Amino acid sequence: MVKERARILVVGGGYVGMYTALRLQRRMKQELSRGEAEITVVTPDPYMTYQPFLPEAAAGAISPRHVVVPLRRVLDRCRIIVGEATSIDHAHRTATLTTLATEEAGGTEKLAYDELVLAPGSVSRTLPIPGLIDYGIGFKTVEEAIGLRNHVIEQMDIASSTRDPAIRDAALTFVFVGGGYAGVEALGELEDMARYAARYYHNVKPEDMKWILVEASDRILPEVGEEMGRYTVTELRRRNIQVLLRTRLESCAGRVAVLSDGQRFPTRTVVWTAGVKPHPILAASDLPLNGRGRLKCTAQLTVEGVEHAWAAGDAAAVPDVTTGEPGSLTAPNAQHAVRQARLLGDNISHSLRGEPLETYAHTYAGSVASLGLHKGVAQVYGRKLKGYPAWFMHRAYHLSRVPTVNRKTRVLAEWMLAGLFKREIVSLGSLEHPRAEFELAAGGKHPLDPNINPKGSS
């Protein structure tokens, strides 16, 4: 039994937030039933996004609704608040929240707690590049993934319907910035999809499209090792994808991508996947941060020097006890986040019951990455795979990791159906502006720009 009634606040509904709350409601089932504990999850969205499936969702291999997990269904013993924490006053055990209701009223809400779990994840790290805020497209959410899919197909529609060579060339030029997982997998899947879709356009051929990957360092996919990274570069270039290493995006103003090596590409598509940074809520708290803005944590996943505060995942700088090197930290990736969340849930229940805490120790198993249908690279427990075996390993691994049997079954069924039927190549860009058509019919203007096609997303 817990020593006293505990109000547990979980900030964030991503990997760490969902899995921690799930572990807690299982470990503390009796305490929750007796009212001795209460778990509240504050999240901007009422679902958890399984981000490794975003590239396949963008390519149309998986339905968008199967990439997300509804938190209210999974966390049926928790209180879900759709909103965001704007500040944390841990000295007084209160969090300031904004919700849909408080936004309408023009105020905020204070929420008291006894135990705090900070798991807000990370946000895209952007640079002050001219034009990036106007034309850049992110790739962290399911909305961005589907928006990018619609956008790519629309550009093919534009190229097919114009006689202006400049417009056509810009529409068929796709620039991806960032050579990590998100950038490489998104590029590989979307290029594969566009290559397939081109067969249905009478005047657009795969060789007409320019796909460009810009990476500031001297390698891509560092997680899969140097050898597999070189193979990935070779594989992408074999598909006529330009991989530009040691190159930076200097500007994309005026729909022209200007690179640090002097190259200029007129383009209507700039996808920004060049890293992430800690969530702003960390800086708006009174908890200790390291030099990179992440929470200083112990190997037991407590916030260093603070009682009743816990963290894991991207927000936490967790010591890596498996290396034996002082100062080494676990990588901020999904593999560590999921495992840390389970231990975090266990340690919170141990703490409330007066039991000793466990130490997080996990050796990195390896990495897998998809480069399109039947193409991939992997390094798992020292073994290197490429091509079809790596692609199969990628799907098998992530199918085993996606939460709930419901989602596993639906994803597997979609993969099986995709092997029997043709891909969908329809753009539903109007989903992004659902009221535009009605407003125009009523004599109004498009909500964003009167010159934007109400059917399109660009």
C-alpha positions in Angstrom: 0.0 0.0 0.0 1.1 3.6 -0.6 2.0 5.6 2.4 -0.4 8.4 1.6 -2.7 9.5 -1.2 -0.6 10.4 -4.3 -1.6 12.7 -7.2 0.7 11.8 -10.1 1.0 14.3 -12.9 2.4 13.1 -16.2 3.3 15.9 -18.6 3.3 14.6 -22.2 1.5 11.8 -24.0 4.3 10.4 -26.2 6.4 7.3 -25.7 7.5 8.0 -22.2 4.2 9.7 -21.0 1.9 6.9 -22.4 4.1 3.9 -21.3 4.8 5.4 -17.9 1.1 6.0 -17.2 0.3 2.5 -18.6 2.8 0.9 -16.4 1.6 2.9 -13.4 -2.1 1.9 -13.9 -1.1 -1.7 -14.0 1.3 -1.7 -11.1 -1.0 0.4 -8.9 -4.3 -1.1 -10.0 -5.5 -1.7 -6.4 -4.4 1.8 -5.2 -6.3 3.4 -8.0 -9.4 1.4 -7.3 -9.3 2.4 -3.6 -8.7 6.1 -4.4 -5.3 6.1 -2.9 -3.7 7.3 -6.1 -4.7 9.4 -9.0 -2.9 9.7 -12.4 -3.4 12.7 -14.6 -1.9 12.9 -18.1 -1.6 16.4 -19.8 -1.0 16.1 -23.5 -1.5 18.4 -26.5 -3.1 15.6 -28.5 -5.4 12.8 -27.2 -3.3 10.2 -28.8 0.3 8.9 -28.9 2.0 8.9 -32.3 4.2 6.0 -33.2 6.7 8.1 -35.1 8.7 5.2 -36.8 5.6 4.6 -39.0 5.3 8.2 -40.2 7.3 7.6 -43.4 5.0 4.7 -44.3 2.0 6.7 -43.5 3.3 9.4 -45.8 3.9 6.9 -48.5 0.3 5.5 -48.1 1.4 2.1 -46.9 -0.4 2.6 -43.5 -3.5 4.5 -42.8 -2.9 7.6 -40.6 -5.3 6.5 -37.9 -3.3 3.3 -37.4 -0.1 5.3 -36.6 -1.7 6.8 -33.5 -2.9 5.2 -30.3 -5.9 6.8 -28.5 -4.9 7.6 -25.0 -8.4 7.5 -23.5 -8.8 3.9 -24.6 -5.4 2.7 -23.4 -5.2 4.7 -20.2 -8.7 4.0 -19.1 -7.8 4.4 -15.4 -6.1 7.8 -15.9 -7.5 11.3 -16.3 -6.6 12.7 -19.7 -6.4 16.5 -20.1 -5.9 17.7 -23.6 -3.8 20.8 -23.2 -0.2 21.9 -22.5 1.8 22.7 -19.4 3.2 26.2 -19.8 5.2 26.3 -16.6 6.1 24.1 -13.6 6.5 25.4 -10.0 7.9 22.2 -8.4 8.7 24.0 -5.2 5.0 24.5 -4.6 4.0 21.3 -6.6 1.8 23.1 -9.1 1.7 23.2 -12.9 0.1 25.9 -15.1 -1.9 24.5 -17.9 -3.6 25.9 -21.0 -6.5 23.8 -22.4 -9.1 24.3 -25.1 -11.5 25.7 -22.5 -8.9 28.1 -20.9 -7.9 29.4 -24.4 -11.5 30.3 -25.1 -11.8 32.0 -21.7 -8.4 33.7 -22.2 -6.8 32.3 -19.0 -4.8 29.4 -17.5 -5.5 26.7 -15.0 -3.4 25.6 -12.0 -3.1 21.9 -11.2 -1.6 20.6 -8.0 0.3 17.3 -7.8 2.4 15.2 -5.5 4.6 13.3 -8.0 5.7 14.9 -11.3 6.7 13.0 -14.5 8.2 15.3 -17.1 8.0 13.6 -20.5 7.1 16.4 -23.0 9.5 15.0 -25.7 11.2 17.4 -28.0 10.4 19.9 -30.7 12.0 20.6 -34.1 15.2 22.5 -34.0 15.1 25.2 -36.6 17.7 27.8 -37.6 17.3 31.4 -38.7 17.4 30.5 -42.4 15.6 33.0 -44.7 12.4 31.6 -46.0 12.3 28.5 -43.7 9.4 29.7 -41.6 7.4 30.5 -44.8 8.1 27.4 -46.9 9.6 24.7 -44.7 7.7 21.5 -43.9 8.3 19.5 -40.7 8.1 15.8 -40.2 7.4 15.0 -36.5 3.6 14.6 -36.5 1.1 12.5 -38.4 -0.5 15.7 -39.6 2.8 16.8 -41.2 3.3 13.4 -42.7 -0.1 13.3 -44.4 0.3 17.0 -45.4 3.6 16.2 -47.0 2.1 13.2 -48.9 -0.7 15.4 -50.3 1.8 18.1 -51.1 4.1 15.8 -53.1 1.2 14.4 -55.2 -0.1 18.0 -55.8 3.3 19.0 -57.1 3.1 16.2 -59.6 -0.4 17.4 -60.6 1.0 20.9 -61.1 3.9 19.7 -63.2 1.5 17.6 -65.3 -0.8 20.5 -66.0 1.6 23.3 -66.8 3.6 24.3 -69.9 5.9 26.6 -68.0 9.3 24.8 -67.7 10.3 26.9 -64.7 7.1 26.0 -62.7 7.4 22.4 -63.7 11.0 22.1 -62.7 10.3 23.7 -59.3 7.3 21.5 -58.7 9.3 18.3 -59.4 12.3 19.3 -57.1 12.1 18.0 -53.6 14.7 19.1 -51.0 15.1 17.2 -47.7 17.4 18.8 -45.0 18.8 16.4 -42.4 20.3 12.9 -42.9 19.0 11.3 -39.7 16.2 8.7 -39.5 13.4 11.1 -40.2 15.0 12.7 -43.3 16.3 9.5 -44.9 13.2 7.4 -44.3 10.8 10.1 -45.4 12.8 10.7 -48.5 13.2 7.0 -49.3 9.5 6.2 -48.9 8.1 9.3 -50.7 10.5 8.9 -53.6 9.3 5.3 -53.9 5.7 6.4 -53.8 6.3 9.2 -56.4 8.1 6.9 -58.7 5.1 4.5 -58.6 2.6 7.3 -59.0 4.4 8.6 -62.1 3.1 5.7 -64.2 -0.3 7.3 -64.0 0.9 10.6 -65.4 1.2 10.8 -69.2 3.9 13.5 -69.1 5.7 13.0 -65.8 8.5 10.4 -65.6 10.5 9.4 -62.6 13.7 10.8 -64.1 12.0 14.2 -64.4 12.0 14.5 -60.6 14.9 15.8 -58.5 15.2 14.4 -55.0 18.0 16.1 -52.9 19.2 15.2 -49.5 21.2 17.9 -47.7 23.3 16.9 -44.7 25.8 19.2 -42.8 28.0 16.4 -41.5 30.1 13.9 -43.5 27.7 10.9 -43.1 24.0 10.0 -42.9 22.3 7.6 -40.6 25.1 7.5 -38.0 22.9 5.1 -35.8 23.4 2.2 -38.2 27.2 2.5 -38.4 29.6 4.0 -40.9 29.6 1.1 -43.3 25.8 0.9 -43.5 25.8 4.7 -43.8 28.0 4.5 -46.9 25.8 1.8 -48.3 22.8 4.0 -47.8 24.4 6.9 -49.7 25.3 4.5 -52.6 21.7 3.1 -52.6 20.1 6.5 -52.7 22.4 7.8 -55.4 21.7 4.6 -57.5 18.1 5.8 -57.4 19.2 9.2 -58.8 18.8 10.9 -55.5 21.4 13.6 -54.9 23.1 13.2 -51.5 25.0 16.3 -50.6 27.3 15.8 -47.6 29.1 18.6 -45.7 26.4 20.9 -47.1 24.0 23.3 -45.4 20.8 25.1 -46.5 21.6 28.8 -46.5 18.2 30.1 -47.7 14.9 29.0 -49.2 13.5 32.5 -49.7 11.5 33.0 -52.8 11.0 29.3 -53.2 14.7 28.9 -54.1 16.9 26.5 -52.0 20.4 28.0 -51.8 23.0 25.7 -50.5 26.4 26.4 -48.9 28.3 24.9 -51.9 26.7 27.5 -54.1 24.0 25.3 -55.8 20.6 26.8 -56.2 17.4 24.8 -56.7 14.1 26.4 -57.5 11.7 24.2 -55.5 8.2 24.3 -53.9 9.2 21.6 -51.4 11.7 22.0 -48.5 11.4 19.3 -45.8 13.2 20.2 -42.6 14.3 17.2 -40.4 17.6 18.6 -39.1 17.4 17.6 -35.5 15.4 18.4 -32.4 15.7 20.5 -29.2 14.3 20.2 -25.7 10.7 21.1 -25.2 10.2 24.8 -24.0 8.4 23.6 -20.8 11.8 22.5 -19.4 13.1 26.0 -19.4 9.8 27.2 -17.8 10.4 25.0 -14.7 12.4 25.4 -11.6 14.2 22.0 -12.2 17.9 21.6 -12.9 19.0 21.5 -16.6 22.3 20.5 -18.2 24.1 22.5 -20.8 21.9 21.3 -23.6 18.7 22.2 -21.9 17.7 18.6 -20.8 16.8 17.7 -17.2 19.7 16.4 -15.0 18.6 12.9 -14.0 20.0 10.0 -12.0 20.2 6.4 -13.2 17.0 5.8 -11.3 15.2 8.3 -13.5 14.7 10.9 -10.7 15.5 14.5 -11.3 18.9 15.1 -9.7 18.8 16.8 -6.4 15.0 17.1 -6.4 12.4 14.9 -4.6 9.1 13.8 -6.2 10.3 14.7 -9.8 10.9 12.1 -12.5 11.9 12.2 -16.2 12.9 10.1 -19.1 13.2 10.1 -22.9 14.2 13.2 -24.9 13.7 15.5 -22.0 16.1 13.7 -19.7 19.8 13.4 -19.5 20.0 9.9 -18.1 23.5 8.5 -17.2 24.5 5.4 -19.3 25.8 3.0 -16.7 26.5 0.3 -19.3 29.5 2.1 -20.8 31.5 2.6 -17.5 32.5 6.1 -18.7 31.7 9.0 -16.4 29.5 11.6 -18.0 28.1 9.4 -20.7 24.4 9.6 -21.4 21.8 7.4 -23.0 20.8 8.4 -26.5 17.5 10.3 -26.8 15.8 7.7 -29.1 12.6 5.6 -29.0 14.4 2.4 -27.9 15.7 4.0 -24.7 12.4 6.0 -24.2 10.2 2.9 -24.1 12.5 1.0 -21.8 13.0 3.9 -19.5 9.2 4.5 -19.3 8.6 1.0 -18.0 11.3 1.4 -15.3 10.0 4.8 -14.5 6.6 3.5 -13.8 8.1 0.7 -11.6 10.3 3.2 -9.7 7.4 5.6 -8.9 5.3 2.7 -7.5 8.4 1.6 -5.5 8.9 5.1 -4.1 5.3 5.4 -3.1 5.4 2.1 -1.3 8.7 2.8 0.4 10.6 0.2 -1.7 14.2 0.5 -3.1 14.5 2.0 -6.6 15.9 0.1 -9.6 18.7 1.4 -11.9 18.2 1.9 -15.6 20.8 -0.2 -17.5 20.2 -1.2 -21.2 22.7 -2.0 -23.8 21.8 -0.5 -27.2 20.6 -3.3 -29.4 21.0 -1.6 -32.8 19.1 0.3 -35.4 16.9 -0.4 -38.4 15.9 2.0 -41.2 13.6 1.7 -44.2 14.6 3.2 -47.6 11.4 2.4 -49.4 9.5 -0.7 -50.3 11.7 -3.8 -49.9 14.8 -1.6 -49.3 16.5 -0.9 -46.0 19.6 -1.0 -43.8 20.0 -2.4 -40.3 22.7 -3.1 -37.6 21.3 -5.4 -34.9 23.5 -6.8 -32.2 26.5 -6.3 -34.4 25.0 -8.0 -37.5 24.7 -5.8 -40.6 21.8 -6.3 -42.9 20.8 -4.5 -46.1 18.2 -4.6 -48.8 15.1 -6.9 -48.3 16.3 -8.6 -45.1 16.9 -5.2 -43.5 13.5 -3.9 -44.7 11.8 -7.1 -43.3 13.7 -6.6 -40.0 12.5 -3.0 -39.9 8.9 -4.0 -40.3 9.1 -6.9 -37.9 10.8 -4.9 -35.1 8.4 -2.0 -35.3 5.3 -4.2 -35.5 6.4 -5.8 -32.3 6.9 -2.4 -30.7 3.7 -0.5 -31.8 1.4 -0.4 -28.7 -1.8 -2.5 -28.4 -2.9 -5.7 -30.2 -5.5 -3.7 -32.0 -2.9 -1.5 -33.7 -0.6 -4.5 -34.4 -3.4 -6.4 -36.1 -4.6 -3.4 -38.2 -1.0 -2.5 -39.4 -0.3 -6.1 -40.3 -3.6 -6.4 -42.2 -2.8 -3.2 -44.1 0.6 -4.5 -45.1 -0.9 -7.8 -46.3 -3.6 -5.9 -48.4 -0.9 -3.7 -49.8 0.8 -6.8 -51.2 -2.4 -7.7 -53.0 -3.7 -4.3 -54.3 -2.2 -1.2 -55.9 -1.1 1.8 -54.0 -3.4 4.8 -53.6 -2.2 7.9 -55.3 -4.9 10.4 -54.3 -4.1 13.8 -52.7 -6.6 14.9 -50.1 -5.1 18.4 -49.6 -8.5 19.9 -49.0 -8.6 18.1 -45.6 -6.2 20.7 -44.3 -8.7 23.5 -45.0 -12.1 21.9 -44.7 -14.1 25.1 -44.5 -12.4 26.8 -47.5 -14.9 25.4 -50.1 -17.9 26.5 -48.1 -16.4 30.0 -47.4 -15.8 30.5 -51.1 -19.3 29.4 -51.9 -20.7 31.8 -49.3 -18.9 34.7 -51.0 -16.0 34.8 -48.5 -12.3 34.4 -49.0 -9.9 31.5 -48.3 -9.1 31.5 -44.6 -5.3 31.7 -45.3 -4.8 33.3 -48.7 -7.2 34.2 -51.4 -4.8 33.0 -54.0 -4.5 29.5 -52.6 -6.5 26.8 -54.4 -9.1 25.6 -51.8 -8.6 22.0 -53.0 -4.9 22.1 -52.3 -2.5 22.0 -49.4 0.3 24.0 -50.8 
